[in-house]
């Protein structure tokens, strides 16, 4: 078992969260749908969602980079892309209240997954762990995730550990066919003694957690 915070390559993921003005959310989504292809020409998009439950008027997107030099080159190219700046950035900035980004690695024991079919919803769960990193809590956390996978009610998409942003943060993305399937699956899982035991062990290292139910936009690779 590897307890390090990252996989053995330079690949990382930038998680960008935009809080949108409530009165401008529809306009923002239309802008994204219309012009995101300009942004996707520069680097790989993993997923783009809007929050349905657990948050409101929030957009979350993940971009994949080979290394930090790659990201720098992409950001420079975007700054000089007149179509992107004029057609999307200028109007979109008037819709956005706040922007936040994090850099995260996939944990060593997780590959980025794909849903079994298109459609469905995504649950984004954020765990704030006690300081010490995966060397402290990695094994217990992995065991808790594995027991949920083994129940079969949900599909694991990815487990990310922060490198920049609020440290000792883990983001876990799950796919479910719909919100009701998730609810019934979690109810059954919490009656499973193996899940209860694994979660009880992992929460010793947990400071807080929160979740959101996300809906992918039509162009999102994860949808």
N, CA and C of each residue as an Amber inpcrd file, in Angstrom:
protein
   669
   0.8590000  -1.2110000   0.0000000   0.0000000   0.0000000   0.0000000
   0.8810000   1.2430000   0.0000000   0.6280000   2.1270000  -0.9540000
   1.3760000   3.3820000  -1.0330000   0.6110000   4.4680000  -0.2880000
   1.2840000   5.1560000   0.6040000   0.6160000   6.2010000   1.3870000
   0.9600000   7.5960000   0.9080000   1.7540000   7.6870000  -0.1570000
   2.1230000   9.0060000  -0.6570000   0.9310000   9.7470000  -1.2150000
   1.0480000  11.0700000  -1.3540000  -0.0830000  11.8850000  -1.7730000
  -0.3330000  11.8930000  -3.2690000   0.5480000  11.2770000  -4.0610000
   0.4210000  11.4300000  -5.5010000   0.8920000  10.1720000  -6.2110000
   0.5570000  10.0870000  -7.4810000   1.0180000   8.9820000  -8.2890000
   2.4050000   9.3000000  -8.8390000   3.0310000   8.2800000  -9.4430000
   4.4330000   8.4120000  -9.8380000   4.5950000   9.0710000 -11.2030000
   4.0080000  10.2240000 -11.3720000   4.2170000  11.0240000 -12.5740000
   3.8600000  12.4630000 -12.2300000   4.0530000  13.3560000 -13.1820000
   3.8070000  14.7680000 -12.8930000   2.3730000  15.2080000 -13.0660000
   1.5020000  14.2960000 -13.5110000   0.1210000  14.6780000 -13.8210000
  -0.6020000  15.1800000 -12.5770000  -1.2760000  16.3130000 -12.7210000
  -2.1220000  16.8070000 -11.6370000  -3.4200000  17.3540000 -12.2220000
  -4.3310000  17.6820000 -11.3210000  -5.6660000  18.1390000 -11.7120000
  -5.9570000  19.4690000 -11.0320000  -6.3910000  20.4330000 -11.8180000
  -6.8150000  21.7100000 -11.2510000  -8.3320000  21.6870000 -11.1100000
  -8.7770000  21.8890000  -9.8850000 -10.2040000  21.9260000  -9.5780000
 -10.6020000  23.3840000  -9.4280000 -11.4760000  23.8380000 -10.2930000
 -11.9090000  25.2360000 -10.2750000 -13.3800000  25.3100000  -9.8720000
 -13.6700000  26.1680000  -8.9150000 -15.0320000  26.3380000  -8.4130000
 -15.4530000  27.7850000  -8.5960000 -16.5640000  27.9870000  -9.2770000
 -17.0860000  29.3310000  -9.5030000 -18.4280000  29.4700000  -8.7880000
 -18.5480000  30.5040000  -7.9900000 -19.8310000  30.8630000  -7.3950000
 -20.4490000  31.9450000  -8.2690000 -21.6310000  31.6630000  -8.7770000
 -22.2600000  32.5090000  -9.7890000 -23.3990000  33.3110000  -9.1590000
 -23.5670000  34.5390000  -9.6250000 -24.6810000  35.3620000  -9.1510000
 -25.9940000  34.6420000  -9.4680000 -26.8910000  34.5040000  -8.4920000
 -28.1390000  33.7670000  -8.7360000 -28.9160000  34.2660000  -9.9520000
 -28.9350000  35.5570000 -10.1550000 -29.7010000  36.1180000 -11.2710000
 -29.0320000  35.8910000 -12.6210000 -27.7630000  35.4070000 -12.5900000
 -27.0080000  35.2550000 -13.8390000 -26.6500000  33.7920000 -14.1410000
 -27.1410000  32.8620000 -13.3230000 -26.7330000  31.4630000 -13.4840000
 -27.1260000  30.9130000 -14.8520000 -28.3430000  31.1770000 -15.2860000
 -28.7850000  30.6780000 -16.5900000 -27.9090000  31.2320000 -17.7060000
 -27.6060000  32.5200000 -17.6310000 -26.7570000  33.1600000 -18.6410000
 -25.3600000  32.5590000 -18.6350000 -24.8230000  32.3080000 -17.4310000
 -23.4850000  31.7330000 -17.3220000 -23.4280000  30.3530000 -17.9730000
 -24.4030000  29.5140000 -17.6790000 -24.4240000  28.1650000 -18.2520000
 -24.5330000  28.2260000 -19.7740000 -25.3190000  29.1410000 -20.2920000
 -25.4380000  29.2990000 -21.7460000 -24.1010000  29.7120000 -22.3610000
 -23.3920000  30.6230000 -21.6870000 -22.0720000  31.0480000 -22.1720000
 -21.0980000  29.8740000 -22.2100000 -21.1060000  29.0850000 -21.1450000
 -20.2080000  27.9320000 -21.0790000 -20.5370000  26.9430000 -22.1940000
 -21.8050000  26.5930000 -22.3190000 -22.2010000  25.6340000 -23.3560000
 -21.8080000  26.1050000 -24.7540000 -21.8950000  27.4010000 -24.9780000
 -21.6430000  27.9560000 -26.3070000 -20.1570000  28.0590000 -26.6360000
 -19.3320000  28.3330000 -25.6090000 -17.9370000  28.6820000 -25.9110000
 -16.8860000  27.7790000 -25.2730000 -17.2750000  26.7610000 -24.5210000
 -16.2810000  25.9480000 -23.8210000 -15.3340000  25.2340000 -24.7830000
 -15.7840000  25.0100000 -26.0280000 -14.9070000  24.3510000 -27.0010000
 -13.6290000  25.1510000 -27.2290000 -13.7000000  26.4680000 -27.0730000
 -12.4990000  27.3020000 -27.2270000 -11.4950000  26.9920000 -26.1290000
 -11.9940000  26.7650000 -24.9240000 -11.1140000  26.4300000 -23.7910000
 -10.5810000  25.0090000 -23.9030000 -11.4300000  24.0970000 -24.3510000
 -11.0390000  22.6920000 -24.4490000  -9.9980000  22.4490000 -25.5340000
  -9.8280000  23.4050000 -26.4330000  -8.7940000  23.2840000 -27.4600000
  -7.3930000  23.4160000 -26.8690000  -7.3010000  23.9550000 -25.6500000
  -5.9940000  24.2200000 -25.0440000  -5.5240000  23.1220000 -24.0910000
  -6.4320000  22.4670000 -23.3860000  -6.0320000  21.3890000 -22.4770000
  -7.2290000  20.5040000 -22.1730000  -6.9500000  19.3810000 -21.5250000
  -7.9720000  18.3440000 -21.3470000  -8.9260000  18.6510000 -20.1970000
 -10.2040000  18.6640000 -20.5160000 -11.2490000  18.8000000 -19.5100000
 -11.6380000  17.4150000 -19.0160000 -11.6930000  17.2490000 -17.6910000
 -12.1190000  15.9810000 -17.1010000 -13.6240000  15.9720000 -16.8870000
 -14.1430000  17.0600000 -16.3250000 -15.5750000  17.1370000 -16.0670000
 -16.0030000  18.5510000 -15.7460000 -17.2670000  18.8470000 -16.0050000
 -17.8280000  20.1750000 -15.7260000 -19.2590000  19.9680000 -15.2370000
 -19.5260000  20.4460000 -14.0210000 -20.8160000  20.2120000 -13.3870000
 -21.3700000  21.4980000 -12.7720000 -22.6660000  21.4880000 -12.5240000
 -23.2820000  22.4970000 -11.6660000 -23.8920000  21.7810000 -10.4680000
 -23.9160000  22.4860000  -9.3380000 -24.4200000  21.8970000  -8.0970000
 -25.9390000  21.9230000  -8.0750000 -26.5220000  20.8070000  -7.6680000
 -27.9740000  20.6800000  -7.5670000 -28.4240000  20.6430000  -6.1060000
 -27.6810000  19.9290000  -5.2760000 -27.9790000  19.8250000  -3.8500000
 -26.6900000  20.0010000  -3.0550000 -26.7880000  20.5900000  -1.8810000
 -25.6050000  20.8170000  -1.0530000 -24.9320000  22.1420000  -1.3290000
 -25.2670000  22.7620000  -2.4350000 -24.7810000  24.0920000  -2.8150000
 -25.7050000  24.5970000  -3.9140000 -25.6850000  25.9080000  -4.1290000
 -26.5230000  26.4940000  -5.1790000 -25.7070000  27.4920000  -5.9860000
 -26.0480000  27.5920000  -7.2670000 -25.3930000  28.5640000  -8.1580000
 -23.8770000  28.4020000  -8.1410000 -23.4530000  27.1580000  -8.2350000
 -22.0280000  26.8440000  -8.1920000 -21.6820000  25.9460000  -9.3760000
 -20.5550000  26.2540000 -10.0290000 -20.0360000  25.4380000 -11.1260000
 -18.6680000  24.9000000 -10.7270000 -18.4310000  23.6260000 -11.0040000
 -17.1640000  22.9820000 -10.6630000 -16.6230000  22.3020000 -11.9120000
 -15.3460000  22.5260000 -12.1970000 -14.7420000  21.8700000 -13.3430000
 -13.3190000  21.4500000 -13.0220000 -12.8790000  20.3660000 -13.6700000
 -11.5620000  19.7790000 -13.4270000 -10.7990000  19.7310000 -14.7410000
  -9.5470000  20.2220000 -14.6850000  -8.6680000  20.2160000 -15.8550000
  -7.4160000  19.4130000 -15.5410000  -6.9730000  18.6330000 -16.5050000
  -5.8090000  17.7620000 -16.3330000  -4.5820000  18.3890000 -16.9820000
  -3.4520000  18.3270000 -16.2640000  -2.1880000  18.8570000 -16.7880000
  -1.0780000  17.8280000 -16.6100000  -0.1330000  17.8360000 -17.5430000
   0.9980000  16.9060000 -17.4710000   1.9660000  17.2840000 -16.3610000
   2.1090000  18.5830000 -16.1260000   3.0080000  19.1040000 -15.0910000
   2.7330000  20.6040000 -14.9720000   3.4710000  21.2780000 -14.0930000
   3.2030000  22.7010000 -13.8660000   3.6330000  23.5650000 -15.0500000
   4.6870000  23.1490000 -15.7600000   5.0970000  23.8930000 -16.9550000
   3.9990000  23.8420000 -18.0190000   3.3450000  22.7060000 -18.1160000
   2.2300000  22.5620000 -19.0600000   1.1160000  23.5420000 -18.7190000
   0.7680000  23.6280000 -17.4310000  -0.2950000  24.5530000 -17.0350000
   0.0970000  26.0010000 -17.3410000   1.3380000  26.3550000 -17.0640000
   1.8050000  27.7180000 -17.3320000   1.6750000  28.0530000 -18.8150000
   2.0590000  27.1090000 -19.6650000   1.9680000  27.3290000 -21.1100000
   0.5120000  27.4840000 -21.5490000  -0.3690000  26.6780000 -20.9790000
  -1.7940000  26.7560000 -21.3210000  -2.3800000  28.0890000 -20.8780000
  -2.0700000  28.5090000 -19.6510000  -2.6060000  29.7740000 -19.1530000
  -2.1050000  30.9570000 -19.9850000  -0.8640000  30.8910000 -20.4300000
  -0.3180000  31.9480000 -21.2870000  -1.0520000  31.9870000 -22.6230000
  -1.2710000  30.8120000 -23.1910000  -1.9820000  30.7390000 -24.4680000
  -3.4170000  31.2470000 -24.3350000  -4.0700000  30.9260000 -23.2270000
  -5.4430000  31.3860000 -23.0070000  -5.5110000  32.9060000 -22.8840000
  -4.5200000  33.4780000 -22.2110000  -4.4940000  34.9310000 -22.0510000
  -4.3700000  35.6350000 -23.3960000  -3.7710000  34.9390000 -24.3660000
  -3.5660000  35.5160000 -25.6930000  -4.6010000  35.0580000 -26.7200000
  -5.5670000  34.2620000 -26.2770000  -6.6060000  33.7630000 -27.1750000
  -7.7420000  34.7920000 -27.2130000  -7.7880000  35.5740000 -28.2660000
  -8.7480000  36.6850000 -28.3380000 -10.1900000  36.1920000 -28.3770000
 -10.4320000  35.0750000 -29.0440000 -11.7900000  34.5220000 -29.0770000
 -12.2480000  34.1440000 -27.6740000 -11.3990000  33.4220000 -26.9550000
 -11.7460000  32.9840000 -25.6030000 -11.9540000  34.1700000 -24.6700000
 -11.0510000  35.1300000 -24.7400000 -11.1430000  36.2990000 -23.8650000
 -12.3750000  37.1420000 -24.1890000 -12.6390000  37.3300000 -25.4740000
 -13.7330000  38.2120000 -25.8660000 -15.1050000  37.5750000 -25.7900000
 -15.1950000  36.3180000 -26.2450000 -16.5050000  35.6680000 -26.3130000
 -16.9480000  35.0640000 -24.9860000 -15.9690000  34.6290000 -24.1700000
 -16.3630000  34.0010000 -22.9070000 -15.9280000  34.7840000 -21.6750000
 -14.6330000  35.0400000 -21.5360000 -14.1320000  35.6040000 -20.2750000
 -14.7940000  36.9380000 -19.9470000 -14.8160000  37.8480000 -20.8900000
 -15.3740000  39.1810000 -20.6010000 -16.8250000  39.1160000 -20.1330000
 -17.7270000  38.4370000 -20.8520000 -19.1090000  38.3690000 -20.3580000
 -19.2700000  37.4730000 -19.1310000 -18.4810000  36.4020000 -19.0380000
 -18.6430000  35.4670000 -17.9150000 -18.2440000  36.0930000 -16.5900000
 -17.2180000  36.9290000 -16.5990000 -16.7570000  37.5390000 -15.3500000
 -17.8310000  38.4090000 -14.7070000 -18.7350000  38.9400000 -15.5010000
 -19.8170000  39.7490000 -14.9280000 -20.8630000  38.8740000 -14.2340000
 -20.8210000  37.5620000 -14.5040000 -21.7780000  36.6270000 -13.8940000
 -21.2430000  36.0110000 -12.5990000 -19.9310000  36.0670000 -12.4070000
 -19.2890000  35.3070000 -11.3320000 -19.0660000  36.1720000 -10.1000000
 -19.4570000  35.6380000  -8.9450000 -19.2220000  36.3170000  -7.6650000
 -17.8240000  36.0340000  -7.1350000 -17.3940000  34.7730000  -7.2590000
 -16.1590000  34.3510000  -6.6090000 -15.5730000  33.1670000  -7.3670000
 -14.2290000  33.1140000  -7.4090000 -13.5350000  31.9940000  -8.0370000
 -12.5600000  31.3790000  -7.0360000 -12.3900000  30.0690000  -7.1390000
 -11.4710000  29.3680000  -6.2400000 -10.8410000  28.2240000  -7.0190000
  -9.5550000  27.9910000  -6.8020000  -8.9520000  26.8190000  -7.4360000
  -8.0790000  26.0470000  -6.4590000  -7.9270000  24.7740000  -6.7560000
  -7.0680000  23.8710000  -6.0050000  -6.2780000  23.0380000  -7.0000000
  -5.1120000  22.5960000  -6.5840000  -4.3550000  21.6060000  -7.3460000
  -4.3790000  20.3150000  -6.5430000  -4.6960000  19.2210000  -7.2160000
  -4.8060000  17.9400000  -6.5210000  -4.2210000  16.8250000  -7.3790000
  -3.7550000  15.7890000  -6.6770000  -3.2950000  14.5670000  -7.3360000
  -4.2890000  13.4480000  -7.0680000  -4.4180000  12.5350000  -8.0110000
  -5.1040000  11.2850000  -7.7060000  -4.2770000  10.5210000  -6.6840000
  -4.9220000   9.9140000  -5.7010000  -4.1730000   9.0930000  -4.7470000
  -3.6010000   7.8900000  -5.4980000  -2.5010000   7.3070000  -5.0030000
  -1.7960000   6.2620000  -5.7640000  -2.6320000   5.0320000  -6.0850000
  -3.6160000   4.7280000  -5.2680000  -4.3950000   3.4960000  -5.4530000
  -5.6640000   3.7070000  -6.2720000  -5.8010000   4.8690000  -6.8810000
  -7.0320000   5.1690000  -7.6240000  -6.7090000   5.6450000  -9.0340000
  -7.3520000   5.0280000 -10.0100000  -7.3190000   5.5230000 -11.3770000
  -8.6190000   6.2860000 -11.6410000  -8.5550000   7.2540000 -12.5400000
  -9.7530000   8.0140000 -12.8670000 -10.7480000   7.1030000 -13.5770000
 -11.9390000   6.9720000 -13.0000000 -12.9360000   6.0700000 -13.5540000
 -13.9080000   6.7600000 -14.4910000 -14.7660000   5.9540000 -15.0860000
 -15.8260000   6.4650000 -15.9580000 -17.1440000   5.8260000 -15.5370000
 -18.2350000   6.5410000 -15.6900000 -19.5280000   5.9530000 -15.3360000
 -19.8800000   4.8160000 -16.2870000 -20.6950000   3.8580000 -15.8430000
 -21.0650000   2.7350000 -16.7130000 -21.9390000   3.1420000 -17.8900000
 -22.5700000   4.3110000 -17.7790000 -23.3910000   4.8140000 -18.8710000
 -23.5490000   6.3140000 -18.7000000 -23.9960000   6.9870000 -19.7490000
 -24.2370000   8.4220000 -19.6580000 -25.5180000   8.6840000 -18.8740000
 -25.6100000   9.8930000 -18.3680000 -26.7310000  10.2220000 -17.5050000
 -26.3290000   9.9790000 -16.0620000 -27.2580000  10.1090000 -15.1650000
 -26.9290000   9.9250000 -13.7660000 -26.4580000  11.2150000 -13.1280000
 -26.0990000  11.0910000 -11.8670000 -25.6590000  12.2410000 -11.0830000
 -24.3540000  11.8930000 -10.3880000 -23.6500000  12.9260000  -9.9790000
 -22.3620000  12.7540000  -9.3130000 -22.4500000  13.2970000  -7.8920000
 -21.8980000  12.5320000  -6.9700000 -21.7790000  13.0150000  -5.6010000
 -20.3250000  13.4080000  -5.3700000 -20.1290000  14.6450000  -4.9660000
 -18.7870000  15.1740000  -4.6830000 -18.6800000  15.3180000  -3.1660000
 -17.8330000  14.4970000  -2.5670000 -17.6810000  14.4980000  -1.1120000
 -16.2980000  15.0340000  -0.7660000 -16.2570000  16.0420000   0.0870000
 -14.9960000  16.6490000   0.5130000 -14.7450000  16.3020000   1.9760000
 -13.5920000  15.6970000   2.2290000 -13.1770000  15.3230000   3.5760000
 -12.0120000  16.2050000   3.9980000 -12.1320000  16.8530000   5.1280000
 -11.0130000  17.5850000   5.7040000 -10.3840000  16.6810000   6.7620000
  -9.1780000  16.1950000   6.4620000  -8.5150000  15.2400000   7.3380000
  -7.5910000  15.9500000   8.3280000  -7.2430000  15.2550000   9.3800000
  -6.3030000  15.8090000  10.3460000  -4.9320000  15.9560000   9.6960000
  -4.1490000  16.9720000  10.0950000  -2.8140000  17.1600000   9.5250000
  -1.9610000  15.9070000   9.6910000  -1.1370000  15.6520000   8.6860000
  -0.2710000  14.4860000   8.7110000  -0.2160000  13.7850000   7.3710000
  -1.2120000  14.0660000   6.5340000  -1.1950000  13.5270000   5.1890000
  -1.5460000  12.0510000   5.1310000  -1.5090000  11.4840000   3.9220000
  -1.8720000  10.0820000   3.7300000  -1.0200000   9.1030000   4.5370000
   0.1980000   9.5010000   4.9090000   1.0060000   8.6170000   5.7470000
   0.3120000   8.3380000   7.0720000  -0.5030000   9.2910000   7.5220000
  -1.2410000   9.1370000   8.7800000  -2.5760000   8.4280000   8.5620000
  -3.3640000   8.9120000   7.6020000  -4.7430000   8.4350000   7.4780000
  -5.0480000   7.6600000   6.1960000  -4.0350000   7.4930000   5.3370000
  -4.2810000   6.9030000   4.0250000  -4.8570000   5.5010000   4.0550000
  -4.3140000   4.6350000   4.9100000  -4.7610000   3.2420000   4.9210000
  -6.2030000   3.1210000   5.4010000  -6.5420000   3.8400000   6.4720000
  -7.9110000   3.7860000   6.9960000  -8.8980000   4.3870000   6.0020000
  -8.4780000   5.4590000   5.3310000  -9.3650000   6.1080000   4.3650000
  -9.6210000   5.1890000   3.1790000  -8.5560000   4.5460000   2.7140000
  -8.7200000   3.6220000   1.5870000  -9.6700000   2.4800000   1.9540000
  -9.5540000   1.9670000   3.1540000 -10.4240000   0.8710000   3.5870000
 -11.8880000   1.2990000   3.5980000 -12.1450000   2.5320000   4.0550000
 -13.5240000   3.0290000   4.0900000 -14.0890000   3.1800000   2.6770000
 -13.2730000   3.7020000   1.7640000 -13.7130000   3.8440000   0.3720000
 -13.9820000   2.4690000  -0.2420000 -13.0830000   1.5210000   0.0210000
 -13.2120000   0.1850000  -0.5680000 -14.4860000  -0.5180000  -0.1250000
 -14.8570000  -0.3490000   1.1410000 -16.0790000  -1.0130000   1.6120000
 -17.3140000  -0.4320000   0.9270000 -17.2990000   0.8720000   0.6550000
 -18.4270000   1.4670000  -0.0720000 -18.4710000   0.9500000  -1.5140000
 -17.3040000   0.8120000  -2.1440000 -17.2630000   0.2670000  -3.5030000
 -17.8490000  -1.1420000  -3.5170000 -17.4770000  -1.9320000  -2.5160000
 -17.8850000  -3.3370000  -2.4880000 -19.3830000  -3.5310000  -2.2790000
 -20.0680000  -2.5120000  -1.7900000 -21.5210000  -2.6400000  -1.6450000
 -22.2150000  -2.6390000  -3.0010000 -21.5510000  -2.0520000  -4.0100000
 -22.0600000  -2.1190000  -5.3730000 -23.1120000  -1.0930000  -5.7480000
 -23.4940000  -0.2280000  -4.8180000 -24.5790000   0.7090000  -5.1500000
 -24.0860000   1.9690000  -5.8440000 -22.7860000   2.1790000  -5.8660000
 -22.2390000   3.4200000  -6.4090000 -20.9440000   3.1210000  -7.1470000
 -20.5630000   3.9960000  -8.0680000 -19.3530000   3.8200000  -8.8690000
 -18.3440000   4.9030000  -8.4940000 -17.1420000   4.4940000  -8.1050000
 -16.0930000   5.4550000  -7.7730000 -15.4960000   6.0320000  -9.0510000
 -15.4340000   7.3640000  -9.1160000 -14.8310000   8.0460000 -10.2620000
 -13.4010000   8.4750000  -9.9540000 -13.1670000   9.0300000  -8.7700000
 -11.8130000   9.4610000  -8.4470000 -11.6700000   9.9060000  -7.0070000
 -10.4400000   9.7750000  -6.4960000 -10.0900000  10.2490000  -5.1550000
  -8.8930000  11.1840000  -5.3110000  -9.0580000  12.4460000  -4.9400000
  -8.0490000  13.4800000  -5.1450000  -7.5750000  14.0320000  -3.8030000
  -6.2720000  14.2690000  -3.7130000  -5.6670000  14.8050000  -2.4950000
  -4.9760000  16.1220000  -2.8330000  -5.2600000  17.1660000  -2.0620000
  -4.8010000  18.5100000  -2.4300000  -3.3030000  18.7130000  -2.2510000
  -2.7520000  19.4640000  -3.1860000  -1.3570000  19.9060000  -3.1430000
  -1.2840000  21.4180000  -2.9380000  -2.2350000  22.1410000  -3.5040000
  -2.3910000  23.5870000  -3.2880000  -3.8450000  23.8470000  -2.9320000
  -4.0540000  24.8100000  -2.0540000  -5.3830000  25.0780000  -1.5250000
  -5.3950000  24.6860000  -0.0600000  -6.5460000  24.3390000   0.4650000
  -6.6290000  23.8650000   1.8420000  -6.0320000  22.4660000   1.8970000
  -4.9310000  22.3250000   2.6260000  -4.2090000  21.0530000   2.6450000
  -4.9410000  20.0140000   3.4880000  -4.5290000  18.7420000   3.3070000
  -5.1760000  17.6070000   3.9830000  -6.6580000  17.5080000   3.6210000
  -6.9640000  17.9480000   2.4060000  -8.3200000  17.8350000   1.8800000
  -8.3620000  16.7000000   0.8610000  -9.3920000  15.8860000   0.9470000
  -9.5960000  14.8070000  -0.0190000 -10.9680000  14.9960000  -0.6630000
 -10.9870000  15.0030000  -1.9780000 -12.2430000  15.0630000  -2.7270000
 -12.5030000  13.6870000  -3.3330000 -13.6720000  13.1470000  -3.0800000
 -14.0620000  11.8510000  -3.6390000 -15.2880000  12.0560000  -4.5240000
 -15.2040000  11.5650000  -5.7480000 -16.3080000  11.7010000  -6.6990000
 -16.9190000  10.3270000  -6.9520000 -18.2240000  10.2510000  -6.7430000
 -18.9820000   9.0240000  -6.9870000 -20.0270000   9.2830000  -8.0750000
 -20.3570000   8.2300000  -8.8300000 -21.4470000   8.3000000  -9.8070000
 -22.5960000   7.4250000  -9.3430000 -23.8040000   7.9460000  -9.4640000
 -25.0060000   7.1750000  -9.1670000 -26.0110000   7.3590000 -10.2940000
 -26.8270000   6.3510000 -10.5030000 -27.8080000   6.4340000 -11.5880000
 -28.7850000   7.5820000 -11.3640000 -29.1840000   7.7770000 -10.1230000
 -30.0210000   8.9190000  -9.7690000 -29.9380000   9.1260000  -8.2640000
 -30.5160000  10.2120000  -7.7890000 -30.4010000  10.5560000  -6.3740000
 -31.1230000   9.5550000  -5.4790000 -32.2050000   8.9680000  -5.9570000
 -32.9330000   7.9900000  -5.1500000 -32.1510000   6.6880000  -5.0010000
 -31.4750000   6.2570000  -6.0710000 -30.6250000   5.0690000  -5.9710000
 -29.5090000   5.2890000  -4.9640000 -28.9420000   6.4830000  -4.9890000
 -27.8990000   6.8050000  -4.0170000 -28.4440000   6.7210000  -2.6000000
 -29.6240000   7.3050000  -2.3790000 -30.2010000   7.3400000  -1.0350000
 -30.4720000   5.9340000  -0.5030000 -31.0730000   5.0840000  -1.3270000
 -31.3680000   3.7260000  -0.8750000 -30.0900000   2.9160000  -0.6970000
 -29.1120000   3.1330000  -1.5810000 -27.8370000   2.4310000  -1.4640000
 -27.0890000   2.7980000  -0.2020000 -27.0670000   4.0630000   0.1210000
 -26.3840000   4.4980000   1.3420000 -27.0930000   3.9580000   2.5810000
 -28.4140000   3.9050000   2.5390000 -29.1640000   3.3740000   3.6810000
 -28.7700000   1.9190000   3.9390000 -28.6910000   1.1310000   2.8700000
 -28.2940000  -0.2730000   3.0190000 -26.8330000  -0.3900000   3.4620000
 -25.9720000   0.4840000   2.9010000 -24.5520000   0.4280000   3.2500000
 -24.3330000   0.6870000   4.7320000 -25.1100000   1.5910000   5.2880000
 -24.9390000   1.9320000   6.6990000 -25.4580000   0.8440000   7.6290000
 -26.1070000  -0.1750000   7.0610000 -26.5130000  -1.3410000   7.8400000
 -25.5200000  -2.4930000   7.6830000 -24.4790000  -2.2710000   6.8600000
 -23.4550000  -3.2890000   6.6030000 -22.3640000  -3.1560000   7.6610000
 -22.1310000  -4.2090000   8.4210000 -21.1650000  -4.1550000   9.5240000
 -19.7600000  -3.8300000   9.0340000 -19.4030000  -4.2760000   7.8300000
 -18.0640000  -3.9930000   7.2970000 -17.8960000  -2.5080000   7.0000000
 -18.9380000  -1.8900000   6.4520000 -18.8950000  -0.4530000   6.1900000
 -18.8110000   0.3200000   7.4950000 -19.6440000  -0.0510000   8.4440000
 -19.6630000   0.6410000   9.7350000 -18.3000000   0.5730000  10.4080000
 -17.6720000  -0.5980000  10.3850000 -16.3700000  -0.7640000  11.0360000
 -15.2900000   0.0600000  10.3480000 -15.2900000   0.0580000   9.0110000
 -14.2680000   0.8020000   8.2690000 -14.4420000   2.3010000   8.4480000
 -15.6850000   2.7630000   8.4200000 -15.9450000   4.1910000   8.6000000
 -15.5810000   4.6230000  10.0130000 -15.8950000   3.7890000  10.9960000
 -15.5680000   4.1220000  12.3830000 -14.0570000   4.3040000  12.5560000
 -13.2790000   3.4950000  11.8540000 -11.8230000   3.6150000  11.9370000
 -11.3420000   4.8900000  11.2460000 -11.8990000   5.2040000  10.0730000
 -11.4010000   6.3520000   9.3060000 -11.7910000   7.6850000   9.9320000
 -12.9390000   7.7480000  10.6130000 -13.3730000   9.0350000  11.1670000
 -12.4750000   9.5000000  12.3120000 -11.6280000   8.6380000  12.8150000
 -10.6600000   9.0670000  13.8390000  -9.7240000  10.1390000  13.2900000
  -9.5600000  10.1390000  11.9680000  -8.6450000  11.0830000  11.3260000
  -9.3840000  12.2270000  10.6340000 -10.6820000  12.3110000  10.8310000
 -11.5180000  13.2590000  10.0960000 -11.8150000  14.5050000  10.9180000
 -11.6530000  15.6750000  10.2890000 -12.0230000  16.9390000  10.9270000
 -13.4560000  17.3380000  10.5660000 -13.7800000  17.2450000   9.2810000
 -15.1250000  17.6090000   8.8210000 -15.3420000  17.0300000   7.4350000
 -16.5960000  17.0280000   6.9930000 -16.8890000  16.5970000   5.6330000
 -18.1590000  17.2850000   5.1450000 -18.2520000  17.4070000   3.8350000
 -19.4510000  17.9730000   3.2260000 -19.6120000  17.3600000   1.8460000
 -20.8190000  17.4550000   1.3000000 -21.0180000  16.8820000  -0.0200000
 -21.9650000  17.7270000  -0.8540000 -21.9320000  17.4500000  -2.1510000
 -22.8150000  18.1010000  -3.1100000 -23.2790000  17.0550000  -4.1110000
 -24.4750000  17.2260000  -4.6110000 -24.9520000  16.4430000  -5.7380000
 -24.7810000  17.3030000  -6.9870000 -24.0380000  16.7880000  -7.9560000
 -23.6870000  17.5520000  -9.1510000 -24.3390000  16.9620000 -10.3940000
 -24.6790000  17.8500000 -11.3190000 -25.2390000  17.4450000 -12.6080000
 -24.2650000  17.8830000 -13.7020000 -23.8230000  16.9680000 -14.5720000
 -22.8670000  17.3460000 -15.6160000 -23.5210000  18.1820000 -16.7100000
 -22.7600000  19.1160000 -17.2690000 -23.2310000  19.8490000 -18.4400000
 -23.0740000  18.9640000 -19.6800000 -23.7860000  19.2600000 -20.7530000
 -23.8400000  18.3460000 -21.9050000 -22.4810000  18.0000000 -22.5150000
 -21.5330000  18.9250000 -22.4830000 -20.2320000  18.7120000 -23.1130000
 -19.2400000  18.0080000 -22.1950000 -19.5790000  17.8140000 -20.9290000
 -18.6470000  17.2590000 -19.9470000 -18.2160000  15.8470000 -20.3430000
 -16.9050000  15.5610000 -20.3810000 -16.4690000  14.1890000 -20.6620000
 -17.0280000  13.1800000 -19.6600000 -17.0950000  13.5850000 -18.3880000
 -17.7840000  12.7710000 -17.3910000 -19.2390000  13.2150000 -17.3640000
 -20.1270000  12.3740000 -17.8700000 -21.5460000  12.7440000 -17.9120000
 -22.4170000  11.5060000 -17.8410000
